[in-house]
Amino acid sequence: MAETLSPCSPRGQCQPSMDANTSSANMDANASSSVVGGSVWRGREPFSIFTVLILTLLVLLTVATFLWNLLVLATILRVKAFHRVPHNLVASTAVSDVLVAALVMPLSLVKELSAGRRWRLGRELCLVWVCFDVLCCTASIWNVTAIALDRYWFITRQLQYTLLARRRISNVMIALTWLLSAAISLAPLLGWGETYSPEQERCQVSQDPSYTIVSTGGAFYLPLCVVLFVYWKIYKASKFHMGGRRRNAVVPLPELWAD
């Protein structure tokens, strides 16, 4: 009769049982799957309650931004009365904000939640994210600048700034806005600085000094100066018109009471 082998032989050499082998294999498989499926979160400590609350608020903000601007676009497209200036400028602004909410903000959340704020989504997705981030944010700022210019010309040059001229100028401003934004955002893809570092798992806007000066100047400081100057001129024009109305107002004479 064949002798039945036990897990441990008389010589003291233990043989691994089937259950031990199975459990070890399952643990290895689970560990490998967690690394593959959660490579973005590796090294990340469990989220605290405060972090979960902040994450929830940011997700709600992203969804609200997307839906609100999508509603603005749908309203402008459906209502024929809005197919004119300045609603075309508002529509251009809404397009840039929709793209920010759909493409930029979700990936920003993923980056912020990863351990050490590292980028673990690859070089190609990094380039797309940075490109759309700079493109849409720059376009949004310049669209606001275009709206300010349209208001200024409409208030101060009512005779020259006719409906036809207003429509042409607004279309030119929209085209220039997106062309300038595309030029600033696509420059790193053509070799002006580097946005992705695989060694440090870092993805950010190009830190090249010359690109930083050009991009921040063209995407922020220049439109900021234009908006401040334009609204200051609008304030001065409004104050001048209000002063003229007061001077031209008819002052009633006091009643004369007979003694």
C-alpha positions as CSV (number, residue, x, y, z in Angstrom):
1,M,0.0,0.0,0.0
2,A,1.4,3.4,-0.9
3,E,2.3,5.6,2.0
4,T,0.2,8.8,2.4
5,L,2.5,11.9,2.3
6,S,1.9,14.5,5.0
7,P,2.7,18.2,4.6
8,C,5.8,17.5,6.8
9,S,8.0,14.5,6.2
10,P,9.7,12.6,9.0
11,R,12.9,14.3,8.1
12,G,11.4,17.7,9.1
13,Q,11.2,19.0,5.6
14,C,7.8,20.6,5.2
15,Q,6.0,20.6,1.9
16,P,3.8,23.6,1.0
17,S,0.1,22.6,1.0
18,M,-2.3,23.3,-1.9
19,D,-4.2,25.9,0.2
20,A,-1.0,27.9,1.0
21,N,0.0,27.9,-2.7
22,T,-3.4,29.0,-3.8
23,S,-3.6,31.9,-1.2
24,S,-0.1,33.1,-2.1
25,A,-1.0,33.1,-5.8
26,N,-4.2,35.0,-5.1
27,M,-2.3,37.6,-3.1
28,D,0.3,38.1,-5.8
29,A,-2.4,38.5,-8.4
30,N,-4.3,41.0,-6.3
31,A,-1.2,43.0,-5.7
32,S,-0.2,43.1,-9.4
33,S,-3.7,44.1,-10.4
34,S,-3.8,46.9,-7.8
35,V,-0.5,48.2,-9.2
36,V,-1.7,48.0,-12.8
37,G,-5.2,49.4,-12.2
38,G,-4.2,52.0,-9.6
39,S,-0.8,53.1,-10.9
40,V,-1.9,56.6,-10.6
41,W,-2.6,56.3,-6.9
42,R,0.4,54.2,-5.9
43,G,2.2,55.6,-2.8
44,R,-0.9,57.6,-1.9
45,E,-2.1,57.5,1.7
46,P,-5.8,56.9,2.3
47,F,-7.9,60.0,1.8
48,S,-9.0,61.9,4.9
49,I,-12.6,63.2,5.4
50,F,-11.4,66.7,4.6
51,T,-9.8,65.6,1.4
52,V,-13.0,63.7,0.3
53,L,-15.1,66.8,1.0
54,I,-12.7,69.0,-1.0
55,L,-12.7,66.4,-3.8
56,T,-16.5,66.4,-3.8
57,L,-16.7,70.2,-4.0
58,L,-14.2,70.3,-6.9
59,V,-16.1,67.6,-8.8
60,L,-19.4,69.5,-8.3
61,L,-17.7,72.7,-9.4
62,T,-16.4,71.0,-12.6
63,V,-19.8,69.6,-13.4
64,A,-21.5,72.9,-12.7
65,T,-19.0,74.8,-14.9
66,F,-19.6,72.4,-17.8
67,L,-23.4,72.3,-17.6
68,W,-23.7,76.1,-17.1
69,N,-21.6,77.0,-20.1
70,L,-23.2,74.3,-22.1
71,L,-26.6,75.8,-21.3
72,V,-25.3,79.3,-22.3
73,L,-24.2,77.9,-25.7
74,A,-27.5,76.0,-26.2
75,T,-29.5,79.2,-25.4
76,I,-27.5,81.3,-27.8
77,L,-27.8,78.8,-30.6
78,R,-31.5,78.2,-30.2
79,V,-32.7,81.8,-29.7
80,K,-32.3,83.8,-33.0
81,A,-32.3,87.1,-31.1
82,F,-29.0,86.2,-29.6
83,H,-27.3,85.6,-33.0
84,R,-25.6,89.0,-32.9
85,V,-23.1,91.0,-31.0
86,P,-22.2,90.8,-28.1
87,H,-23.7,87.3,-27.8
88,N,-21.2,85.8,-30.2
89,L,-18.4,87.0,-27.9
90,V,-20.2,85.4,-25.0
91,A,-20.6,82.2,-27.0
92,S,-16.8,82.2,-27.7
93,T,-16.2,82.6,-23.9
94,A,-18.6,79.7,-23.2
95,V,-16.8,77.4,-25.6
96,S,-13.4,78.0,-23.9
97,D,-15.0,77.4,-20.5
98,V,-16.7,74.2,-21.6
99,L,-13.4,72.9,-22.9
100,V,-11.7,73.8,-19.6
101,A,-14.4,71.9,-17.6
102,A,-14.3,68.9,-19.9
103,L,-10.6,68.4,-20.6
104,V,-8.5,70.4,-18.2
105,M,-10.2,70.3,-14.8
106,P,-10.7,66.5,-14.6
107,L,-7.0,65.8,-15.3
108,S,-6.0,68.5,-12.9
109,L,-8.0,66.6,-10.2
110,V,-6.2,63.4,-11.0
111,K,-2.8,65.1,-10.7
112,E,-3.7,66.8,-7.4
113,L,-4.9,63.5,-5.9
114,S,-1.8,61.5,-6.9
115,A,1.0,61.0,-4.4
116,G,3.3,64.0,-4.5
117,R,1.2,65.6,-7.2
118,R,3.0,63.4,-9.8
119,W,1.9,62.9,-13.4
120,R,1.5,59.2,-14.1
121,L,-0.7,59.4,-17.3
122,G,2.1,59.4,-19.8
123,R,3.8,62.0,-22.1
124,E,1.1,62.2,-24.8
125,L,-1.7,62.9,-22.3
126,C,0.5,65.5,-20.6
127,L,1.1,67.4,-23.8
128,V,-2.7,67.4,-24.6
129,W,-3.5,68.5,-21.0
130,V,-1.0,71.4,-21.0
131,C,-1.9,72.5,-24.5
132,F,-5.6,72.7,-23.8
133,D,-5.0,74.3,-20.4
134,V,-3.1,77.2,-21.9
135,L,-5.3,77.4,-25.0
136,C,-8.6,77.6,-23.2
137,C,-7.5,79.8,-20.3
138,T,-5.8,82.2,-22.7
139,A,-8.9,82.3,-25.0
140,S,-11.2,82.8,-22.0
141,I,-9.2,85.8,-20.8
142,W,-9.0,87.4,-24.3
143,N,-12.7,86.8,-24.8
144,V,-13.4,88.9,-21.7
145,T,-11.1,91.5,-23.1
146,A,-13.0,91.5,-26.4
147,I,-16.3,92.0,-24.6
148,A,-14.8,95.0,-22.7
149,L,-13.6,96.5,-26.0
150,D,-17.0,96.0,-27.6
151,R,-18.7,97.8,-24.8
152,Y,-16.2,100.7,-24.9
153,W,-16.6,101.3,-28.6
154,F,-20.4,100.9,-28.4
155,I,-20.5,103.6,-25.6
156,T,-18.0,106.1,-27.0
157,R,-18.4,105.7,-30.7
158,Q,-22.1,105.1,-31.4
159,L,-22.1,106.9,-34.7
160,Q,-19.1,105.1,-36.2
161,Y,-19.6,101.7,-34.4
162,T,-22.6,100.6,-36.5
163,L,-24.2,97.2,-36.3
164,L,-22.4,96.0,-39.4
165,A,-19.0,97.3,-38.2
166,R,-19.7,95.8,-34.7
167,R,-20.3,92.4,-36.2
168,R,-17.2,92.5,-38.4
169,I,-15.0,93.7,-35.6
170,S,-16.3,91.1,-33.1
171,N,-15.7,88.3,-35.6
172,V,-12.1,89.6,-36.1
173,M,-11.6,89.8,-32.3
174,I,-12.8,86.2,-31.9
175,A,-10.5,84.9,-34.7
176,L,-7.5,86.8,-33.2
177,T,-8.3,85.5,-29.8
178,W,-8.1,81.9,-30.8
179,L,-5.2,82.3,-33.1
180,L,-3.1,84.0,-30.4
181,S,-4.2,81.4,-27.8
182,A,-3.2,78.6,-30.2
183,A,0.2,80.2,-30.9
184,I,1.0,80.4,-27.2
185,S,-0.3,76.9,-26.3
186,L,1.4,75.1,-29.3
187,A,4.8,76.7,-28.9
188,P,6.1,74.1,-26.4
189,L,5.0,71.3,-28.8
190,L,7.4,72.9,-31.4
191,G,10.4,72.8,-29.0
192,W,10.0,75.9,-26.9
193,G,10.7,74.4,-23.5
194,E,9.7,71.1,-22.0
195,T,6.4,70.2,-20.3
196,Y,7.0,66.6,-19.3
197,S,9.7,65.0,-17.2
198,P,9.5,61.2,-17.0
199,E,12.2,60.9,-14.3
200,Q,10.3,63.2,-11.9
201,E,6.9,62.3,-13.2
202,R,6.2,66.0,-13.7
203,C,3.8,67.6,-16.1
204,Q,3.5,71.4,-16.1
205,V,3.6,74.4,-18.4
206,S,7.0,75.0,-19.9
207,Q,9.3,76.8,-17.5
208,D,11.7,78.2,-20.1
209,P,12.4,81.8,-19.1
210,S,11.7,83.3,-22.5
211,Y,8.5,81.3,-22.9
212,T,7.3,82.2,-19.4
213,I,7.7,85.9,-20.2
214,V,5.9,85.7,-23.5
215,S,3.1,83.4,-22.3
216,T,2.4,85.3,-19.1
217,G,2.6,88.6,-20.9
218,G,0.4,87.6,-23.8
219,A,-2.1,85.5,-21.8
220,F,-2.5,87.6,-18.6
221,Y,-0.7,90.9,-18.2
222,L,-1.5,92.4,-21.6
223,P,-5.2,91.6,-21.5
224,L,-5.4,92.7,-17.9
225,C,-3.9,96.1,-18.8
226,V,-6.4,96.4,-21.7
227,V,-9.4,95.6,-19.5
228,L,-8.4,98.0,-16.8
229,F,-7.7,100.8,-19.3
230,V,-11.0,100.2,-21.2
231,Y,-13.2,100.1,-18.1
232,W,-11.5,103.2,-16.7
233,K,-12.3,104.9,-20.0
234,I,-15.9,103.6,-19.8
235,Y,-16.1,105.0,-16.3
236,K,-14.8,108.4,-17.4
237,A,-17.2,108.5,-20.4
238,S,-20.2,107.6,-18.1
239,K,-19.2,110.2,-15.6
240,F,-18.9,112.8,-18.4
241,H,-22.4,112.0,-19.8
242,M,-23.9,112.1,-16.3
243,G,-22.4,115.5,-15.7
244,G,-23.8,116.8,-19.0
245,R,-27.2,115.6,-18.1
246,R,-27.1,117.4,-14.8
247,R,-26.0,120.6,-16.4
248,N,-28.8,120.4,-19.0
249,A,-31.5,119.5,-16.5
250,V,-34.2,122.0,-16.0
251,V,-34.2,123.4,-12.5
252,P,-37.7,124.4,-11.4
253,L,-38.1,127.9,-9.9
254,P,-39.2,128.1,-6.3
255,E,-42.8,129.1,-5.8
256,L,-43.4,132.7,-5.0
257,W,-45.8,133.1,-2.2
258,A,-47.6,136.3,-2.0
259,D,-47.7,138.1,1.2
